[in-house]
Structures are given as C-alpha cells and as structure tokens.
Amino acid sequence: MLAMNFRGPFRVRLDRDKPLPEIKHPEDAIVRVLRSCICGSDLHLYHGLVPDTRVGMTFGHEFIGEVVEIGSEVKNLKTGDKVMVPFNIACGKCVFCRQELYGNCHESNPQATAVGGIFGYSHTAGGYDGGQAEYVRVPYADVGPTIIPEWMDPDDAVLLTDVVPTGYQAAEMGGIQPGDTVVVFGAGPIGIMAAKCSWLFGAGRVIVIDHLDYRLEFVRNYAQCEAYNFKEMNDPVVFIKTTTDSLGADVCIDAVGAEAAGSAAQTLTGRKMLLQGGSTTALHWAINSVKKGGIVSIVGVYGPIDSLVPIGNVVNKGITIRGNQASVKRLLPRLIEHVKSGVLNPKEIITHRIPLEEVAEGYHIFSAKRDNCIKPVLIPPTAWAS
Amino acid sequence: MSTDETSPADFKNIRGSEYSHIKGWGIDANPENDPTYPMKNRTNGEHEGYTWDRPSQQEVEVEVLRSVERPNITAAFGTSVPPSGLSGKLRRYAFKSSESDYRHWLPLMLADRVNVFEGIIDDFKHGHVPNFFVERGWTAEWKYNRKEFVTKAVAGVFIASAVVAAVVLLKKNRSRVPG
C-alpha cells in the first residue's frame, strides 16, 4: 500500500510497497483512510524534536476512514462504517479512560507513562503507525472511533479528530468566565480553533499573537478576534499589560509549543541545540501576561525533557496551569452538535488538499509556511472517489 | 519478546485505611475543590490501584521496549519499527532509565540520529538511492519560493566552489615548498 515513510529530520517519502496492516489484537479494526491531515505537532516529529522517532515510521494521527476489517472482540463497528478516529488510542477500561481522560490511557503505550498511545507519533507515544497511508490499524476500535453522521462533510469530520477538540479543550481548560479577556499565543490551526472556541465559553475579548501576517489575517476573519504581530512590538508582555488595564489577561493559552519563535536564546537552546524540551517562548509570555490568580492553558506540544519557564512567577502570581492532550472522545458529541448547528465550520481552515503521493511536498509547504498554508489534508488515491 | 525485568508485584501502593490517630483528619475536605473539572469525571478509581479488568493482551511478536515506570507491557502497543542495529542498542540502553532521567532521553535522541544513517545504508542495501531533493520536499520550494531557492542554490554552489578552489590552491602551494 501507499504510505508516508519518515527517513530523518526534514526527509519523508512515499512508499508504494508498505505491507498492509494486520489485526494484532482482538479489539483492532483496519481502516481504509479517506482523509488524513498533517498536524502542526507532526512538524515536531518532522523536525527531529521528538525522541524515539524511528526511521521507517508512518506519521498521521488526524484521520478518518472506512472500516474494512474488525477483530473478534469488536462489537460496535462493522465493515463499511465510516469513522472519525480520535488521535488518542484509548482502551476505555483503565482508571484514566473511565474518568474520561482518554488522552491518558494506561493500556496503550508501553514505552512511556507520561503519554498515552497516539497514532503515528513516535515510539514515545506507543510506536503505532499512523494514518498518512491507504490503510491503518486502529486498536480499541469500540472505544475511540465514532461513526461519521450522514450529513457531515468528510473535511469537517477529519478536523474533529484533533484540531477542533484540541482548540476547544484549550479554551475549556482556561476556565473562561463571561467577559474574560483571553490571549491565545499562536495562530496556527490549534490557535485559530482555540480563539474561535473561546467565544463559546463567553469570552469578552479574544486576542491572538503570532508573527506570520497571513495567519493573523486569517484568524482575524475566521475567529472574529483581534490579532497582532509580536514582531511589531518591543515586548508582547508589555503590549498585553498595556491593553488590559495593566492587570494582565484573565486567561492565556499556549497554542504554540516546542517551536516558538520570538527569543533567540530559546530558539538556540530549545530548537537548535535541543538542550530543552523545545523553545518555551510562548509559555514564557503566557505566564508573564496573565493576571495574578489567572489561568494558563497549555495545549502546545513540548518534548519530554526539562524546559526553561519562569516558574517563580507562577508561584508569585498564584497562577493555575492546566494542560493535557485533548480528550477527543469526551468532546466529540458536543463538537458534532456545534458543527451541525453551524456554530463551528472546521473545514474553512483547510487551505491545501494534497494527494498522498505528494506527502513530501505537503510537509515542506506546511513546515516552511509556503503558499499561505494553514491546514493541509492528504487524500489517498483510493479515497478520491469516496 | 520484551524487556520486562519487573512484575506487577513490584509496583504496590500500601495505603492506610484507619486515621483516627491523626487529629482533624479530613475535617476540611472539600469535594468541589477540583481543578481537573470538567476534564476529568473524577471517581478516585486510582485509590483501587492497578486493578481494572484489563483488555486482552496483544501477543508480543516483536521486541517492545518498556518504560521502567510501569509493571508490564500495555494490553495493546504499536509494532511499527522494532529496535535494531546500533540505534537499537542505544534505545535498549535508554530504556534502563526512567522517563525523568536524561540517561533515557539523550540516548534516544542520539539513536534517532544514528538511525538516519542506518536508513540511508539500508536504502542502498535494497538498491534504493534516496532522492534527497524529493524527500525534502524541495519540489514545492521550486513551485512556491523559486527566486529564494535559486539564490540559495547559486550561493551554495559558489561557496562550495570557493572552498574547493581554496583547498586546491593550498595543496599546490604546499607541494612547491621544498621538503
């Protein structure tokens, strides 16, 4: 089958003869992929920032598809079902899954305890091949996969497997109260969605900070918010204080993670020399921009090693920090309602629909921010007709 | 095949159940003080320990490295690229240390870099010459950023030529010096 194949930092290719995935566990399903996104967090793998990313692996944790085979213990799905597959692999039985922490499953990743299994996201996240292929093995098929409603556009469905729930949970973890000022760092797909969803919780003002003008323009229109370029400011923290009565924002959201720009020292130590779990510039700004007693919500992905953050200010300001991988399964019913009612229009953020055969170009376009790319979706040849 | 060296019996939480000897135990407990709401539907099931009805165990057919912070291989796991070669040795070494130890993560990062060279060698062994131009997606650069791409390419060729010329000249000058 056709599948993306990681060859090393900044190098991927399409394999034409990867063996078809097999049922390895009685709760597995094999899914024929219909859409698969390249996620911003895939770029951390692509750039070689995530430990234990092995050559030969297939990435892709944001995908939908059609069930073509099921294991002996799968009860809720049948062949032919079209499903959204959450990026987290969750058993549904462990103590964490049973408390709806589906991003923290204890039975899906032997290689690490800090993170549950994630499709196509290194062996640090379980060593599963991902959905940037024609077919993919989906463990615990009765738990995560959700049947796509008849009325739903597949382009909306694929974005409900990661970017929408992650953006929504970013806002949810902010504990936003009506009237709150919310600052979102990062105008990538997650930041865009976090800004959009902040309104759903009653935000009084939403501000997005980034350095790419085309993305700022996009989020301004899509999420009806304010958007500013930090390269045009002396200091984004002072800018936010100036525009919030000097008190700071009620809620700050880090939707950037390990590859934040804006600080030469952080870029050097976090992105180039890999001495930290990434560049923590956005988180640094979030902690320093939020009000005393405020909340910082983190959905940006960082590496597992230590990172430099102003933790003293967290204590002195009485800040609450909340973070997690999105619990997609928990959020899907609500988000499906929002798409149905038109409150959310996820597919509007898709800027590039790329044949799977051009996966290397797709990664480069997204990574290098070419052609005003916001969100690329890969489509396998077998899916174009579906 | 796995790297298990421990058993579930090695991971036990010995909790107390009787606190009458502690004056004031629990008098300020407030169930609403829960910063995990609404992300976590709190049941405090963790207090029961690792006792849930586990899913069926996936058969371990390839080498699976396991975090020393857990007692067993998870019920399901990925099998995409089992450890092998020199990078595999580094990965096995890394998994002797915990996730909170640099001796875990730094060998893994080193293994990843070694693995890139192993991948290139493996490609050649299988008669495949890696096309770095295509693999790096530079065809897109040609489409969307041609001017800068050509400028960089020309600059690269110029610098490489200058370096080669300098080396050749240096060698020539040295050979003229009488021994």
Interface residues (C-beta under 8 A of the other chain):
Chain A: R7 G8 P9 F10 R11 V12 R13 K24 H25 P26 E27 D28 G48 P51 D52 T53 R54 V55 G56 M57 T58 E73 I89 C91 K93 C94 V95 R98 Q99 E100 L101 H106 E107 S108 N109 P110 Q111 A112 T113 A114 G117 H123 T124 G126 G127 Y128 D129 P139 Y140 Q169 E172 M173 L274 G303 P304 I305 T320 R322 N324 S327 R330 A360 E361 G362 Y363 H364 I365 S367 A368 R370 D371
Chain B: P35 P38 M39 K40 N41 R42 T43 G45 E46 E48 Y50 W52 D53 R54 P55 S56 Q58 E59 E61 V64 L65 R66 S67 E69 R70 N72 I73 T74 A75 A76 F77 G78 T79 S80 V81 P83 S87 R91 A94 F95 E99 Y102 W105 L108 M109 A111 D112 R113 N115 V116 E118 G119 I120 P130 N131 F132 V134 E135 R136 G137 W138 T139 A140 E141 K143 Y144 N145
